[in-house]
C-alpha cells in the first residue's frame, strides 16, 4: 500500500510543481499587453483534478504490484514494463479519442504520452525501492501459492 502511494506521489509531483509555478509564479502577457489566461486555467484544472489523478495512479500501482507479486514476477524491470505499457495505452487512447489528427497534433500526443510513460516509470521505480527497503531476499509469492494452475 505504501509503495503505491509513493509511486503515485513521484509520478505526479512534477505536474503539481509545474502547476503551482503557473498559478503562483509570474504571469504571462501576450504581445498586445493582455494577460495570457489559458496556462493559468489549465494549471488550476490540473490542481483541482490532482486528487482524482493521485487515486487513479495509486490504484494502478497497487494492482500492478499485486498482480506481479501473485505471478512471481515482481521486479523493477517488470514494473517498469507495465508502466511503459500504460503509457502506450494512454497514447492509443489519445489517438483514438482525437480521431483524425494532423502531423503536429500527432507529434504533440506522442510527446505527451512519452512524458506520461516516463513519469509512470519513475513512480514504478520509486515503488520498487520502497518495496525492497528492508528486504534482503527476493520478493516472491509463498511456496504453496500457484495462481497459474
N, C-alpha and C positions, 0 to 999 in steps of 0.2 A: 504494500500500500504506500509506504513512504517513498519507495523508488519511483512509483508512477507519479506522485506529486512533485518529486524533484525533477523528473523528466519533463513534466508539463511546465514547470517554472523555468527551466533552462530553455525550452523551446519557445516560450512566449516572451521571455524577458527582453530580447532586442526590440520586438514590436512595441511593447509597453514603454520602454525607454524612448524610442523614437516618437511615439505618440505624445508622450509627456513633453518632449522637446518642442514638438509642433504647437502644443497648447500653451506652454509656459515660456517658450523661447521668443526670440524676436519675430515680429510679424512680417509677412511678405507683402510687398507692394507691387502692383502692376506698373508697367512703364508709363501709363497715363496718370498715375498717382492714386488710383483707387486701391483699397485693400483687397488682397487675394484671399478670399474666404474658403474655397474648397479644400485646401490642405488641412485647415483647422477643423472643418466639419468632418472630414474623413478621420482625422485623429480622434475626435470626440466620439464618433460612432465606434471606432475600434476600442476605445477605452470602455465604453458602455457595454460592448459585446465581449470584453475580456473574460468576465466570469464564466460565461457560457462556453467560450473557446477553451478556457482552462479546464472546465469539466469534461469537454469532449476529448481533449488531448490526454488528460489523466486517465479516462476510461480506456482510451486507445492503448496506452502503455500498460495498464493493469491487465487488459485482455491479452495483449501480445505476450507479456511476461508469463501469464498463467498458461497460455497455450504452448509456448515454447518449453516451459517447465514440464508440462504434462507429457510432451513427446520426447523429452530428454535432449533437447537441442538449445537450451538456454545458454547463449554465449553472446559476446559483443558483436561478432560477425553476423549471426542470425538476427539479432535485434536490430542492427543497422540495415540489414536486407529488408526486414519488414517495414522499416521507416522509409527506405527508398521506394519500396513498392507502394506505400501510401502516397508518397509524392507523385509517383507515376499515375496512380488512380486519381489524384487531385487534378493532374494535367488533363487526363482523359475527360473528367467531369467538366472542367472549364471549357475544353474544346467543344464538347457535345452541347453544353449549355449555350455557348456563344453562337452556334450554328455556323454559317459561313463567315469566315474571318479573313481579313486582309493579311498581307505578309507582316505588316507592322504589329497588328494585333496578335498574330501567332507568335512572333518573337517575344512580345510582352508577356503573353500567357506562359511561354516556355521559361522565361526568366523568373516569373513569379512562382511557378511550380518548382523550379530548381531551388529557389530560396526556401520554400516550404520544406522540400526534401532535406536540405542542409540543416535547417532548424530542427526537424524531427530526428535526424541522425545525431545531432548534438544532444538532444534530450535523451535519446536512447543510450548514448554512451554515458551520460550522467546517471541514468537509471542503473546501468550496468555497474558503474563504480560504486553506487550505494549498495547494490545487491552483494557485491564482492567484498565490501568493507567488513572486516572481522571474520571472513571465511577463509580458511586455509585449505579447503577442499573444494573440488568442483561441485557446481550445483546440478544435481541430477535428481530425478524422482526416486522415491523409495524403491527398494528392490522388488517388492511384490506388486508394484503398480505397473500395469502394461495396458495402455489405453488403445493400442493399435489392434489388439486381438479381440 
